[in-house]
Amino acid sequence: MNVIYLLIPLGLGLLALSVWAYFWAVRSGQFDDLESPAVQILLDDDRAPPPASGDSRDA
């Protein structure tokens, strides 16, 4: 029964930390755009990049 005196404050502290982390993530913009990263993987660009202008293999 004595362990409950430790677990209740520990649980409340963990809850407070979780609520703080959620509101921090919302304020910092973590949830602003949830659609674009999922679509960007489908828009893969398979073209080769242009050669560098200072490429030494051309000489």
N, C-alpha and C positions, 0 to 999 in steps of 0.2 A: 504494500500500500504506500510505502514511502517513495517508491519510484515515480508515482504519479506527480509528486511535487517537483520532480525534475522534467518529466515528459510534457507537462502542460506548458511551462514557459518555453521549453525547447520547441514545441510545436507552434506556439504563437510567434516565436522569433523567426522560425522558418517561413511561416505564412507572411509575416511582415516583409521579409527579404524577397519572397516571391512577388508580392504586390509591388514592391519598389522596383524590381527588375522589369516587370511588365510595363509599368508606366515610364521607366527610363527608355525601354525599347520603342515605345510609341512616340515619345518626344524626340528621339534621335532619328526617326524616319525608317525604322526597320520594316514597317508594315505598309509603306507608302505604295509600292507597286508590286503586286503579287503575280500579275499576269505576264509581264514582259520576259522575265527570266525563263519561264516555261515555254514561251514561244520562240525565243532566240535560238534554242537548240535545234529547232526545226528549220531555221533559216541559215543552214550551214553553207558557207561559201567555199566551193571546191576549187576555185581558180587558184593557180600558182601566183605567189607574190611577184611583183616586177623585180628584175635583177638590180642589184645595187650598182650605183654609178661608178664606184671605185673598185670594181671587181678585178682582181689581178689575174684571173684565168683567161681574160680576153686578150692579153698581151702576148 
